[in-house]
Amino acid sequence: MAVAERLYARALFRAADEKQRVDAVLADLGAFAEAVASSPELAAFLANPQVDRSAKASVLGELAEGAEELVRNFLRLIAEKGRSGQIPAIHAELQALVDQAQGRVAVELTTAFELSDDEAAAIVKQIENASGRTVEATRKVDPELVGGLILQAGSLRVDASVRGRLERLRHELVTR
C-alpha cells in the first residue's frame, strides 16, 4: 500500500470516527470502490492524468449523490489532489483500519479441497484464540496445493500446504 493511500484512509477514518459514521462511510466508499473496479471506463477516466481534476471532482460528486456527506467530500478532495485513481486502494486501507479498530482480522483460507463448515469453524476458532481477534474468513479451494492449507491475513502468509513444503525442500536442495 502506498503512503498516500494510507494517509488518506487514516484521515477519512478519523473524520468518520469523530462523527460516529465509520460503518456508513466504509459501506459507501466500498460501494464506490466496487463500482470503479467493475467499470474499466470509469477507472480509466479517474486514472487519466490528462483529464482536468475539477472535471473528475464534478463527475465524482454527481456519482456519489446520496452517499454519506463525508464520502462525497472525500471523493471531491482526492479528485482535486489527483488521487481519484486510487479509490479502491484507499478503500482497502480504510477497511484494514476499521477491522483493526474493531478487533477483526480478515483471513483468506485456501485449501486443497472443500472444507466442511465444522472443519472451517475449527480452524477459524484456532486463529481467533491465537490472535485474540474476531476472524472473518473467506474460503478458497486450490487443488494444486495437494494437501494442507494457506492462511493469508493482510501481508502475513502462512503456507502449510504440501505444495509449499515441496517448493521449500526443492529450494533447499538447489541452494546447498
N, C-alpha and C positions, 0 to 999 in steps of 0.2 A: 504494500500500500504506500502510495506517495505521501510525502509530508503534508502537502497542501490539502489532500483529501482528508487526512486525519485532522488537520486544523479546522477545516470547515465543518466536519462532522462533530467535533467537540464543541464548537461554538453553537451549532444548532442544538446539540444535546443540552447544553447549559441553558439556553433560552427556553427550550421546551420544558425542561425540568423546573425552572423558575415559575413558569405558568402552569405547571402540573398538567401538561398536554403531551407527554412523551409518547404514549401509545398512539394517540391520534396523529401526531407528526410522523412517527415511524410508519404508520399504515399509509398515510397519504404520500409520503416520499417513496415508499416501497411500490405503491401502485404506479407512480410516475416513472420510477426507475424501470419497472417491468414493461411499461409502455415504450420507453426508449429502447430497451433491449429487444423488444419484439418488432420494432419498426426500423429497419435499416435506413429508410429515408429520413426519419426524424433524427436518428443517431448521427447520420452523415451531416445533416443540416446543423446540428448543435456542435459538432466537432470541427466544422469547416471554419478555418481562421479568416477566410475571405468574406464571410457574412458579417455584417455590422453587428456589434454587440447589442446595440439598442434594439435592433430588429429581433435578435434572439430573445431579449428580455421581454419584448412585446408578445412574441409568439408563446413564450413560456407562461406569461401572465394570463393569456387567453386560454391556454390548455389547462392551466391549474385553477380555472374558475370553479368555485365551490369547494376547493380544498382548504385545509386549515390555513389561517392567515399567516402563521409563521412559515409554512411551506411556500406559500405564494411569494412572500417577501424574500425568502431564501433563494428561490429559483431566479427571481429577478436579479438579486445580488450576485449570484455566481455567474449569471449571463454577462452582467456588466463587468465582472472581473475576468472574463474569458475562460471560465471553468465549466461551462454548461455541458461540455462533452464528458465530464467526469461524474455525472449524476449517479449512474449505477455504482461506481466505486465509492462515492461518498455515502450512498445508502448502505452499502455493505459495511463500511466502517461505523456508521451510526448504529446498525444492527448489533455489531460487536460491542459497542459501548453500552447499549441498552441491556444486552444479555449479561454483561459483566456487572452492571449496576443492580440488576435484579437477581443475581446469583444463578444465572443459567449458563449452560455451555452447549453449543450445537456440535453434534458429533455425527460424522458420516461413518457408518458401519458397513464395510464391504466384505462379503463372504463368498466362498466358492459355490455355495448352494443356498437356497432359500431357507431361512431360519423359521422355526415356529414362533408364534407370539411369545410363548413361555421362555424359549431359549433367548430371544432378543431381550425380553424383560429382565432376565437374569444377568445378562451382560451389562445392560443399562444400569441395573441396581449396583453392580460391582463398580462401575465408573462413578456413580453418584457417591458411593461410600468412600472411594479413594479421593475424589475431588472435593467433596463437601458441597457440591453444587447440584442444582436440578439439571438433568440431562434431557435435551431434546434430540432424539436420534432419527436420522434418516437411514434407510437400508438400501443397499445396492448389492446385486449379485454379479460376480465376475468369475465364470467357470475356469478361467486361466490361472486362478490362484491355486488350484488343485485342492487345497485344504487350508484351514486356518482362517485368519481374518486380518483386515487392515482397519485401524481406527484413525480417523482424521478429525482433529479438533483445531480449527484455525490453522496455524503454521505447524502444529505438533502432529507428527505422523508416526504411528506405531505399526510396524509391519510384522505381524506374526503369522504370515502365510507361508505355505510350503514353497511357493514360487520365490518369495523374498529370501527365504533361508537358502534355497539353491543358488540364487544370484550372489548372496554374500559368500557362500562357500566357493563358488566359481571365482569370485574376485580375489579371495584369499589365496587360492591355488595359483592364479595368474601372477599375483604380486610377490610371491615367495621365490 
